[in-house]
Amino acid sequence: MNISKKIKKILKNINGLNINLNETEIIYLGDGKTNESYLLNYENNKLVLRLNSKNYLKLGIDRKSELEILKTLKKTRIVPNIIYCDDSYEFLIYEYIEGLNLELDKITKEDKNSLRDLIQIYQEIKVDLPKFDYFNHLSKYRDLLIKNKKIDFFQNNEINIFFHKLKKFQELDWPPKITHHDLISNVIRTKNGFKILDWEYAGNGHPDFDFCSLDSKKENNKFIRQLIKFTNDFWYQV
């Protein structure tokens, strides 16, 4: 079955989705470790269909939590509107956001200030989710890397020290806030301001994490900078 037929079969079985499949243009947008995305272009409307990759669970993604956060943040208008999510969380349909990806090497001081304001907006909103477990999340990455012989945990003193600190950090009584955890690569500049996409790794995380990922030089939390580095390094190797 080619991808167009596969997608049309998915859409055909969605009750209440008012799309003429014969008049819908399906355009491949891209893929990655966690998903592949397609643009559904029909009758001057545009939606995105996101299909999970086969290995997304290995990356510590909780689609149910992601959907809860997206619904919670709907009124802020900084996230895309969700059109449909299947009961098994295998695919998601949301509005297509017209705009340009924010380029980190071209980000201005004004951009950073605007994004700090957005972070403050979504961190002030409560979501009924548990405190994000960084120790458990990165331990799964570490164990996969050890299994695939990409790191020798027991001989890597830097990693040993980091996980010792991480365990203590996780046990601290820091206030959990909505945290994107992959902010910079998922910001879209639109005519109405910034929108933030792909909340796959989001959760009730540490309040400094997104601020530090935006501007590590300005933020003074040395351990969070280290946490971000290990998270990114492990993710790219898994």
C-alpha positions in Angstrom: 0.0 0.0 0.0 1.5 3.4 -1.0 1.5 6.2 1.5 -1.3 8.2 -0.1 -3.6 5.2 0.1 -2.5 4.5 3.7 -3.3 8.1 4.7 -6.6 8.2 3.0 -7.6 4.9 4.7 -6.8 6.5 8.1 -8.8 9.6 7.3 -11.7 7.7 5.9 -12.3 6.0 9.2 -12.5 9.3 11.2 -16.0 10.2 12.1 -16.9 13.9 11.7 -13.8 14.8 9.7 -15.2 16.9 6.9 -12.6 16.3 4.2 -13.3 15.3 0.6 -10.5 12.8 0.1 -10.8 12.8 -3.6 -10.0 16.5 -3.6 -7.3 16.4 -1.0 -3.6 16.9 -1.9 -1.3 15.0 0.4 2.2 16.5 0.7 5.1 14.9 2.6 6.5 17.4 5.1 9.3 15.4 6.7 10.2 12.8 9.3 12.5 12.1 12.1 13.1 9.8 15.0 9.7 10.3 16.5 7.2 10.8 13.7 6.5 11.6 10.0 4.3 14.4 8.9 2.0 15.1 5.9 0.2 18.3 4.8 -3.5 17.8 3.9 -4.3 20.5 1.4 -8.0 20.8 0.6 -10.6 23.5 -0.3 -8.2 26.3 0.8 -7.7 24.6 4.1 -4.5 23.0 5.5 -4.0 20.4 8.2 -1.1 18.4 9.3 -1.3 14.6 9.8 1.4 13.3 12.2 2.1 9.6 12.3 4.2 8.1 15.1 7.5 6.4 14.2 7.9 2.7 15.2 10.4 3.5 17.9 8.9 6.6 19.5 8.3 4.7 22.8 12.0 4.1 23.2 12.6 7.8 23.2 10.4 8.3 26.4 7.5 10.0 24.6 4.1 10.1 26.3 1.5 11.0 23.7 -1.3 11.1 26.2 0.6 13.7 28.3 1.4 15.7 25.1 -2.3 15.8 24.2 -3.3 16.9 27.7 -0.8 19.8 27.5 -1.9 20.8 24.1 -5.6 20.9 25.3 -4.6 22.8 28.4 -2.6 25.4 26.4 -5.3 25.9 23.7 -6.5 29.2 25.1 -3.0 30.7 25.0 -3.0 30.5 21.1 0.6 29.6 21.1 0.0 26.0 20.1 -1.8 24.6 17.0 -5.4 23.7 17.4 -5.9 19.9 17.7 -8.4 18.5 15.2 -8.3 14.9 16.0 -6.3 12.3 17.9 -7.0 8.6 17.7 -7.7 6.6 20.9 -4.4 4.8 20.8 -2.5 8.1 20.2 -0.9 6.7 17.1 -1.6 9.7 15.0 -2.6 13.4 15.4 -4.3 15.9 13.1 -3.8 19.6 13.8 -4.0 22.9 12.1 -1.1 23.9 9.8 0.8 26.9 11.0 1.9 29.3 8.3 5.3 30.8 9.0 9.0 30.3 9.2 11.1 28.2 11.6 13.1 30.3 14.0 16.8 30.0 13.2 19.0 29.9 16.3 21.9 31.7 14.7 19.6 34.6 13.6 17.6 35.0 16.8 17.5 38.6 18.1 17.4 40.0 21.6 13.8 41.0 20.9 13.0 37.4 19.8 14.4 36.0 23.1 12.4 38.5 25.2 9.2 37.5 23.3 10.0 33.8 23.9 10.7 34.4 27.6 7.2 36.0 27.8 5.7 32.9 26.1 7.5 30.6 28.5 6.2 32.6 31.5 2.7 32.4 30.0 2.6 28.6 29.7 4.4 28.1 33.0 1.7 29.9 34.8 -0.9 27.4 33.6 -1.5 24.3 35.7 -1.8 20.8 34.1 -2.8 17.7 35.9 0.4 15.7 35.3 3.0 14.2 37.6 6.4 15.8 38.1 8.7 15.0 35.2 11.2 12.3 36.1 14.5 13.3 34.5 16.4 10.5 36.2 14.1 7.9 34.8 13.9 9.5 31.4 17.7 9.7 30.9 18.3 6.3 32.6 16.3 4.7 29.7 18.5 6.5 27.2 21.6 5.5 29.0 20.5 1.8 29.2 19.8 1.8 25.5 23.2 3.2 24.7 24.9 0.6 27.0 22.9 -2.2 25.3 23.9 -1.0 21.9 27.5 -0.6 23.1 27.6 3.1 22.3 28.8 4.0 25.8 30.6 2.1 28.6 28.7 3.6 31.5 30.9 1.9 34.2 34.1 3.4 32.7 32.8 6.8 32.0 33.4 8.9 35.1 31.7 12.0 33.7 28.4 10.1 33.1 28.7 8.4 36.5 29.1 11.8 38.3 26.2 13.3 36.3 23.7 10.5 37.2 24.7 10.8 40.9 23.9 14.5 40.7 20.7 13.8 38.7 19.3 11.5 41.2 19.7 14.1 44.0 18.3 16.8 41.7 15.2 14.7 41.0 14.6 14.3 44.7 14.7 18.1 45.4 11.4 19.9 46.0 11.5 22.1 42.9 8.2 23.4 41.6 7.1 21.5 38.4 5.9 23.7 35.6 4.8 23.0 32.0 8.1 22.6 30.1 8.5 22.0 26.4 12.0 20.4 26.7 12.8 20.9 22.9 11.8 24.5 22.5 14.2 26.2 20.1 13.9 23.8 17.2 10.1 24.0 17.3 9.3 27.7 17.2 7.5 29.1 14.2 7.5 32.9 13.4 4.1 33.9 12.1 2.5 37.2 11.2 0.7 37.0 14.6 3.8 36.2 16.7 5.5 33.0 17.7 3.8 29.6 17.8 5.3 26.5 19.4 5.0 23.1 17.8 5.8 19.4 18.7 5.2 19.1 22.5 6.2 15.4 22.4 8.7 15.6 25.2 6.8 18.2 27.3 5.8 17.6 30.9 5.8 19.1 34.3 9.5 19.8 34.3 11.9 22.1 36.0 11.0 25.8 35.5 14.5 26.8 34.4 14.8 24.2 31.6 13.2 26.1 28.7 14.7 29.4 29.8 18.1 27.9 29.8 17.7 26.2 26.4 16.7 29.6 25.0 19.7 31.4 26.4 22.2 29.3 28.4 24.6 32.2 28.9 22.0 34.4 30.6 20.6 31.7 32.9 22.7 30.9 35.9 21.7 27.3 36.6 24.8 25.3 35.9 23.2 21.9 36.5 20.3 22.6 34.1 22.8 23.5 31.4 24.5 20.2 32.0 21.1 18.4 32.1 20.2 19.9 28.7 23.6 18.9 27.3 23.3 15.2 28.4 19.7 15.1 27.2 20.6 16.2 23.7 23.8 14.1 23.5 22.0 11.0 24.6 19.0 11.6 22.3 21.2 12.0 19.2 23.0 8.7 20.0 19.9 6.6 20.8 
